[in-house]
């Protein structure tokens, strides 16, 4: 599979503050089944151990559920690729 020039779109969807192993939700403006979600560390907090991960994607409400390691209270930018 290849992408044509300009076919891949990205935008900064928002910023989350991790809450340990508790799911943090972020509502985004565009979310599709094929959307790729990436996280970029802004500020280290607590005890981060590994990377945040997408726990759930609700296409109807356009909400991403994010989880991190226990003790992680870091701040992350969330970037969505379409």
QUIJO-V832955 format. One record per pair of residues at least 12 apart in sequence whose C-alpha atoms are under 7 Angstrom apart, sorted by the first residue. I is the first residue (numbers start at 1). GAP is how many residues later the second one is. D is the distance in whole Angstrom. If there is no record, write none. Layout:
I&GAP&D + I&GAP&D
//
This chain:
8&73&7 + 8&74&6 + 9&72&6 + 9&73&5 + 10&69&7 + 10&70&6 + 10&71&4 + 10&72&6 + 11&68&6 + 11&69&6 + 11&70&7 + 12&66&6 + 12&67&4 + 12&68&6 + 13&15&6 + 13&65&6 + 13&66&5 + 13&67&6 + 14&63&6 + 14&64&5 + 15&61&6 + 15&62&4 + 15&63&6 + 16&59&6 + 16&60&5 + 16&61&7 + 17&56&6 + 17&57&6 + 17&58&4 + 17&59&6 + 18&50&6 + 18&54&6 + 18&55&4 + 18&56&5 + 18&57&6 + 19&53&6 + 19&54&5 + 20&48&6 + 20&49&6 + 20&50&4 + 20&51&5 + 20&52&5 + 20&53&6 + 21&46&6 + 21&47&5 + 21&48&5 + 21&49&5 + 22&45&6 + 23&42&6 + 23&43&5 + 23&44&5 + 24&41&6 + 24&42&5 + 24&43&6 + 25&38&6 + 25&39&6 + 25&40&5 + 25&41&6 + 26&37&6 + 26&38&5 + 26&39&7 + 27&35&6 + 27&36&4 + 27&37&6 + 28&34&6 + 28&35&6 + 29&33&7 + 30&32&7 + 31&28&6 + 31&31&5 + 32&27&6 + 34&48&7 + 35&45&7 + 35&46&6 + 35&47&5 + 36&44&6 + 36&45&5 + 36&46&7 + 37&41&7 + 37&42&6 + 37&43&5 + 37&44&6 + 38&40&6 + 38&41&5 + 38&42&6 + 39&13&7 + 39&37&6 + 39&38&6 + 39&39&5 + 39&40&6 + 40&36&5 + 40&37&5 + 40&38&7 + 41&34&6 + 41&35&5 + 41&36&6 + 42&33&5 + 42&34&5 + 42&35&7 + 43&31&6 + 43&32&5 + 44&30&5 + 44&31&7 + 45&27&6 + 45&28&5 + 45&29&4 + 46&25&6 + 46&26&5 + 46&27&5 + 46&28&7 + 47&24&5 + 47&25&5 + 48&21&6 + 48&23&7 + 48&24&4 + 48&26&7 + 49&20&6 + 50&19&7 + 51&17&7 + 52&14&7 + 52&15&6 + 52&16&4 + 53&13&6 + 53&14&6 + 53&15&6 + 54&12&5 + 54&13&7 + 55&12&6
//
